[in-house]
């Protein structure tokens, strides 16, 4: 299994998204976080199934 790292800007975006979802409905941010975790786990288990990002 691979390790996934997020750049600082992406972490800030995720934080903003979590806050936005929570404003829409209490508990919705938790659903988002679960979906994000599932997606990250899937990428780390099978990275060749996804487009690669080039670091500039």
C-alpha positions in Angstrom: 0.0 0.0 0.0 1.3 3.5 -0.9 1.3 6.5 1.3 -0.5 9.6 0.1 0.6 13.1 1.0 -1.4 16.3 0.6 0.1 19.6 -0.1 -0.7 22.3 2.5 -3.1 24.1 0.1 -5.1 20.9 -0.4 -5.4 20.5 3.4 -6.7 24.1 3.6 -9.2 23.3 0.9 -10.4 20.2 2.7 -10.8 22.2 5.9 -12.9 24.8 4.1 -15.0 22.1 2.5 -15.7 20.4 5.9 -16.8 23.7 7.4 -19.1 24.4 4.4 -20.7 21.0 4.6 -21.3 21.4 8.3 -23.0 24.7 7.6 -25.3 23.0 5.1 -26.5 20.4 7.6 -25.2 19.2 11.0 -23.3 16.0 10.5 -22.9 16.3 6.7 -19.2 17.1 7.2 -18.8 13.7 8.8 -20.3 12.0 5.7 -17.9 14.0 3.5 -14.9 12.9 5.7 -15.9 9.3 5.4 -16.2 9.5 1.6 -12.8 11.2 1.4 -11.2 8.5 3.6 -12.7 5.8 1.3 -11.4 7.6 -1.8 -7.9 8.0 -0.3 -7.8 4.4 0.8 -8.8 3.2 -2.7 -6.1 5.3 -4.3 -3.4 4.1 -1.9 -4.4 0.4 -2.5 -4.7 0.7 -6.3 -2.7 3.8 -7.5 -2.4 2.6 -11.1 -6.1 3.0 -11.6 -5.9 6.8 -11.2 -4.3 9.6 -13.0 -1.0 10.7 -11.6 -0.2 14.3 -10.7 3.1 15.9 -11.8 4.8 17.9 -9.1 6.0 21.3 -10.5 
